[in-house]
Amino acid sequence: MKYRTFGRLGWRVSEIGFGAWAIGSHWGEQRDEDSIQALHRALELGCNFIDTAQAYGDGRSERLIGRVLKERSGERAYVATKIPTRRPGDWPPSPYDRIEDRFPEAYLRERIEFSLRNLQTDCLDLVQLHTWTRAWNRRPAALEVLRDLQKEGKLRGIGISTPEHDQNAVIDLMRGGWLDSVQVIYNIFEQEPQAELFPVAAECNVGVIVRMPFDESALTGKLTPQTKFEPGDFRNRYFSGDRLERTAKRVEQIRAEVGSAEPDLATAALKFCLKPAAVSTVIPGIRNVRQAEMNLTVSDQPPLSDELEQRLRRHYWRRAFWYSGK
């Protein structure tokens, strides 16, 4: 496993981390036994960065991580979690939402205690707001509260998981010194962060967590237009209508582009996300031992060639309204 410096926090983190959404909720049936085995195997392979959220099974994902880390007492692993916006309200927040309503101080303090209990710790490594709207940039009151909690010793780092439709909303916050990290979508389809977000993160020494390296499993190459997802799997919505068919066609074009240059499409997809120097860690979703081994061992392989990266850049797919409409 290779390691990279996590922005101004200075942590040395595994360049491939553990995305812990699927072990909590929304990806079909998941046995806790499989999740626990996957976490143990990931840590054995050198993974020391785990990303979770309170919304992943109402703390289920956090609790599993806390249990495993307690069993492996003495090993250092960095855990990033996320606090969701208070309900009721739109997801992501609308431009009309008030930050005081969606992230009030009492709520943030309550949610910090929730994660501390779940993760069985007295200080959280990284707390990210899940998610954000550009409307709050002028007066980011919630970040002021997190700074207070940081001074109180409740957390070490502060971050934001970007809104899918407006990832650049965090750029002014990085420049203003508010953030230790940002979590962004970056993959062969979604390459917008290359334009400004990555350069600003590098200039401001902000850690970058890349999520969705496989575009919710599409870039593994295992989906077809006939794929059926389990009830409760959020991909029923994500790939609704003709989205799955359109995506599968584009994936086949990428598979042909990769050819024999990489062992498989999933490996190429992960290596593509690791190419930018601004990236601190990439967090593919992992839900069993096999996925842990397949994803984490990519770090031990040679990096993606510059030539193949240039060709894959041509597969950038602009779909800004994917999340709310066609």
C-alpha positions in Angstrom: 0.0 0.0 0.0 1.2 3.5 -0.9 0.5 6.5 1.4 -0.1 10.2 0.8 -0.1 13.3 3.0 -3.6 14.4 3.9 -3.4 18.1 3.4 -2.5 20.4 6.3 -3.5 17.8 8.9 -0.3 16.0 7.8 -1.7 12.5 8.2 -0.1 9.7 6.1 -3.1 7.9 4.7 -3.5 4.9 2.4 -4.1 6.2 -1.1 -7.0 3.7 -1.3 -9.3 3.9 1.6 -12.5 2.0 2.7 -15.8 3.5 1.6 -18.3 2.3 4.2 -21.6 3.3 2.8 -22.6 -0.2 1.6 -21.9 -1.8 5.0 -24.5 0.6 6.5 -27.5 0.9 4.1 -28.9 1.5 0.7 -27.0 -1.1 -1.3 -29.3 -4.1 -0.8 -29.0 -6.8 1.9 -25.7 -6.7 3.8 -24.6 -9.1 6.6 -22.7 -7.5 9.5 -20.4 -10.6 9.5 -19.3 -9.8 5.9 -18.8 -6.2 6.7 -16.6 -7.0 9.8 -14.5 -9.4 7.8 -14.0 -6.8 5.0 -12.9 -4.2 7.5 -10.4 -6.5 9.1 -9.0 -7.6 5.7 -8.7 -4.0 4.5 -6.7 -3.0 7.6 -4.5 -6.1 7.2 -3.7 -4.9 3.6 -2.5 -1.5 4.9 -5.7 0.5 4.6 -5.7 3.2 7.3 -8.4 5.5 6.1 -12.1 4.7 6.5 -15.0 7.0 5.3 -18.4 6.6 6.8 -21.5 8.8 7.7 -24.2 8.9 10.3 -26.8 8.5 7.5 -25.3 5.1 6.5 -27.9 3.0 8.4 -28.5 5.6 11.1 -25.1 4.9 12.6 -24.9 1.2 11.7 -21.8 1.7 9.5 -20.1 3.8 12.3 -20.9 1.2 14.9 -19.3 -1.6 12.9 -16.2 0.4 12.3 -16.0 1.2 16.0 -16.3 -2.4 16.9 -13.6 -3.5 14.5 -11.1 -0.8 15.6 -11.7 -1.7 19.2 -10.9 -5.3 18.4 -7.7 -4.1 16.7 -6.7 -1.9 19.6 -3.3 -0.3 19.1 -3.5 0.1 15.3 -3.9 3.6 13.9 -6.7 4.1 11.4 -8.2 7.5 10.5 -12.0 7.6 10.4 -13.9 10.3 8.5 -17.6 10.6 9.2 -20.3 13.0 8.1 -23.2 14.8 9.7 -26.4 15.1 7.6 -28.4 18.2 7.3 -31.3 18.3 9.9 -34.7 17.3 8.5 -37.1 18.3 7.2 -35.7 19.9 4.2 -34.4 19.3 0.7 -31.4 17.0 -0.1 -29.2 18.7 -1.2 -30.2 21.9 0.5 -31.9 24.5 -1.6 -30.6 28.1 -2.1 -33.4 29.2 0.2 -32.4 27.1 3.2 -31.0 28.8 6.2 -27.8 27.3 7.6 -29.2 27.9 11.1 -32.1 25.7 10.3 -30.3 22.8 8.7 -27.1 22.8 10.8 -28.0 24.5 14.1 -25.4 24.5 16.9 -27.4 22.3 19.3 -28.0 19.8 16.5 -24.3 19.7 15.5 -23.2 19.1 19.1 -25.8 16.3 19.5 -24.6 14.6 16.3 -21.0 14.8 17.4 -21.8 12.9 20.5 -23.7 10.4 18.5 -20.6 9.6 16.4 -18.3 9.6 19.4 -20.5 6.9 21.0 -20.8 4.8 17.7 -17.1 4.9 17.0 -16.1 4.3 20.7 -13.7 7.2 20.8 -13.3 10.5 22.7 -12.2 12.5 19.6 -13.3 12.2 16.0 -10.6 12.3 13.3 -12.5 14.1 10.6 -16.1 15.5 10.6 -17.6 16.4 7.3 -20.9 18.3 6.7 -23.1 16.1 4.5 -23.8 18.3 2.4 -23.7 22.0 1.5 -25.1 24.8 -0.6 -23.2 27.8 -2.1 -25.8 30.0 -0.4 -24.1 29.4 2.9 -20.6 30.5 1.8 -21.0 34.1 3.0 -21.7 33.1 6.6 -20.7 29.5 7.2 -22.0 29.4 10.8 -21.9 25.6 11.0 -18.2 25.6 10.3 -17.7 28.1 13.1 -19.4 25.6 15.4 -17.2 22.8 14.2 -14.1 25.0 14.9 -15.3 25.5 18.5 -15.7 21.8 18.8 -12.3 21.3 17.4 -10.9 23.6 20.1 -12.8 21.6 22.7 -11.0 18.4 21.6 -14.1 16.7 20.1 -12.6 16.5 16.6 -9.3 16.9 14.7 -10.3 17.9 11.2 -13.2 19.7 9.4 -14.5 18.9 5.9 -17.4 19.1 3.5 -18.7 16.4 1.3 -19.6 18.3 -1.9 -23.1 18.7 -3.3 -23.2 16.6 -6.5 -24.6 19.3 -8.7 -22.3 22.1 -7.5 -19.0 20.7 -6.3 -17.2 24.0 -6.9 -19.3 25.5 -4.1 -16.5 24.6 -1.7 -13.8 26.5 -3.5 -14.3 29.8 -1.7 -14.3 28.0 1.6 -11.0 26.4 0.9 -9.5 29.8 0.0 -11.0 31.2 3.1 -9.2 28.6 5.3 -12.3 27.0 6.6 -11.6 23.4 5.5 -9.1 20.7 6.2 -10.5 18.5 3.6 -13.1 18.2 0.9 -14.8 15.0 -0.4 -15.6 15.1 -4.1 -16.9 13.0 -6.9 -14.1 12.3 -9.4 -14.0 9.5 -12.0 -13.7 8.9 -15.7 -17.1 10.3 -16.3 -17.0 13.2 -13.7 -13.8 15.2 -14.3 -14.9 18.7 -13.5 -12.7 18.9 -10.3 -9.6 19.1 -12.6 -10.6 22.5 -13.7 -10.4 24.5 -10.5 -11.2 22.4 -7.4 -8.0 20.3 -7.4 -5.6 23.2 -8.1 -7.2 25.3 -5.3 -7.0 22.3 -2.9 -3.3 21.9 -3.7 -2.7 25.7 -3.2 -4.5 25.7 0.1 -3.1 22.4 1.3 -6.5 20.9 1.7 -6.9 17.1 1.8 -9.0 15.6 -1.1 -11.1 12.5 -0.6 -12.3 11.1 -3.9 -15.7 9.3 -3.8 -17.6 7.4 -6.5 -14.5 6.1 -8.4 -16.7 3.5 -10.0 -19.7 5.8 -10.6 -21.9 3.7 -8.2 -20.5 0.4 -9.7 -20.9 1.3 -13.4 -17.2 1.7 -14.0 -16.5 -1.8 -12.6 -17.9 -3.0 -15.9 -20.3 -5.5 -14.3 -23.6 -3.7 -15.1 -25.6 -4.3 -18.2 -28.9 -2.8 -19.5 -30.6 -5.9 -18.0 -29.1 -5.5 -14.5 -31.7 -5.6 -11.7 -31.0 -4.2 -8.3 -32.5 -5.4 -5.0 -35.4 -3.6 -3.4 -34.0 -0.8 -1.3 -30.9 -0.4 -3.4 -30.5 3.3 -4.2 -29.2 2.4 -7.6 -32.8 1.7 -8.7 -33.2 5.5 -8.6 -29.7 6.4 -9.7 -30.0 4.4 -12.9 -33.7 5.0 -13.4 -35.3 5.4 -16.8 -32.8 4.9 -19.6 -29.8 5.9 -17.5 -28.6 2.3 -17.1 -28.7 1.6 -20.8 -26.9 4.9 -21.6 -24.3 4.3 -19.0 -23.6 0.7 -20.1 -23.0 1.8 -23.6 -20.4 4.4 -22.5 -18.7 1.9 -20.2 -18.2 -0.4 -23.1 -16.5 2.4 -25.0 -14.2 2.9 -22.0 -13.5 -0.8 -21.7 -12.4 -0.8 -25.4 -10.2 2.3 -24.7 -8.4 0.5 -21.8 -8.0 -2.7 -23.8 -5.1 -4.7 -22.5 -3.3 -1.8 -20.9 -4.7 -2.6 -17.5 -5.8 -5.9 -15.9 -9.5 -4.9 -16.0 -11.8 -1.9 -16.2 -12.1 -1.5 -12.4 -8.4 -1.3 -12.0 -8.1 1.4 -14.6 -11.0 3.4 -13.0 -9.2 3.4 -9.6 -5.8 4.3 -11.1 -7.5 7.2 -13.1 -8.7 8.6 -9.8 -5.3 8.3 -8.2 -3.5 10.2 -11.0 -4.0 13.8 -9.8 -1.4 14.9 -7.3 -4.0 16.8 -5.3 -5.9 13.6 -4.4 -5.1 12.3 -0.9 -7.1 9.1 -0.9 -9.8 7.3 -3.1 -12.6 5.5 -1.3 -14.2 2.7 -3.3 -17.2 1.1 -1.7 -16.2 -2.2 0.0 -18.6 -4.7 1.4 -16.8 -8.0 1.5 -13.3 -9.5 1.6 -13.1 -10.1 -2.1 -13.8 -6.4 -2.8 -11.3 -5.3 -0.2 -8.6 -7.4 -1.8 -9.4 -6.4 -5.4 -9.5 -2.6 -4.6 -6.7 -2.2 -2.1 -4.1 -4.2 -4.0 -4.4 -1.8 -6.9 -2.1 0.5 -4.9 0.7 -2.0 -5.3 0.5 -1.9 -9.1 2.3 0.5 -11.4 0.3 3.8 -11.9 -1.9 4.5 -14.9 0.2 5.6 -17.9 0.1 9.2 -18.9 -0.9 8.2 -22.4 -3.9 6.2 -21.2 -5.0 8.9 -18.8 -5.0 11.4 -21.7 -7.2 9.0 -23.8 -9.6 8.4 -20.8 -10.0 12.2 -20.4 -12.1 12.1 -23.6 -14.8 10.1 -21.8 -15.7 13.0 -19.6 -19.5 13.0 -19.5 -21.3 16.2 -18.6 -24.5 15.3 -16.8 -25.1 18.1 -14.3 -28.8 17.3 -13.9 -28.4 13.5 -13.5 -29.3 13.7 -9.9 -32.7 15.4 -10.2 -33.9 14.7 -13.7 -32.9 13.2 -17.1 
